[in-house]
Amino acid sequence: MISDRAGQYLVEIAKKTIEHYIETKETLEIPEDHPIELDEKLGVFVTLNKNNALRGCIGYAEPIEPAIKATIEVAIAAAFNDPRFSAVTKDEFPILDLEVTVLTKPEMIIVAHPDQYFEEIEIGEDGLIIQKGYSRGLLLPQVATENAFTIEEFLEHTCMKAGISADSWMDESCDVYKFQGQIFK
């Protein structure tokens, strides 16, 4: 994926982006001196935590933008547009912990029977996307470990994130994808 140096750079850019947006309400320009590897199109999520609790998390599951541009866009979205939370304030910004997760391209898990998902998904390594019709839910790899999920619970919670019944992953009309993520803090 990307080097540790580039990953740490993304964390710093996410912080600068949010701070700049708080001050100016404008999007940070892409720095000209950014690591060249960040010009590659990659899926990126920015997660904000406050006192070890989720405070915002938005990202691109698919590699639709260069990693540097995606990080700037989703940092603003996570801080100010996550519908689950109010916008980050200037006062709380200094106590937030930021995390950037860079994703591999999601790959559909092809199984003949839903029980085979248990052989294909590895807790702590894989993130999941579950899609049924227009409903789609995504959970990053760290969510399963942080919540001590079994594979079945991980599948169920990803379904619930999609707004569909927890057992939908057993339905053949439901597509299950996995991806991996590099986490930088």
C-alpha positions, 0 to 999 in steps of 0.5 A: 500500500503506502509507506509509513511516512506517507501515512503519517503525512496523511494524518498531519494533512487531515489535522491541518485540513480540519484546523484550516476549515474551522478558521476559514471555512475553506478547503485546504489546497493540496500541498505541492511537496506531498509524497508522490505516492499519495497521487495514487487513487486509493480508498481513504477514511478519516476517523475522529475520536473524542475520549475514546468514543467515535466523533465522526467517520467518513470516507471513500471505499473505492479508489476514486480520488488520489489519496491526498485529495481524498484525505482532505475531502473526507477529513472535512466530511468527518469533522463537519458533515457526519450526520450522526454528529454535530460539527466539530468546534474550535474548542474540542478540536485539540482533544480529538484523536485522528486516524486515517485508514487507507484501503485496498480495492474491495473484492467481492467474496464469492461463496456457494453457501453463506457458511463459507464466509467464515472461511473467507473473512479474517477478523483484524485483517478484513473490513466489510462492505455489504450491499443489498439493492441500494442499501450499502454498509461498510465497517472498517477492519478495526471495528471488529477488533475494537468490539471483539466481534465474531465473524458472524457479529461482524457480518450482522453489524455491517448489515445493520449499518446498511439499514437491512436486517442483521441476517441479510448476509445469508441472503443470496441477493446480498453482496459481501465484499472485503478489503484491507486497511492500513491504519495511521494515527 
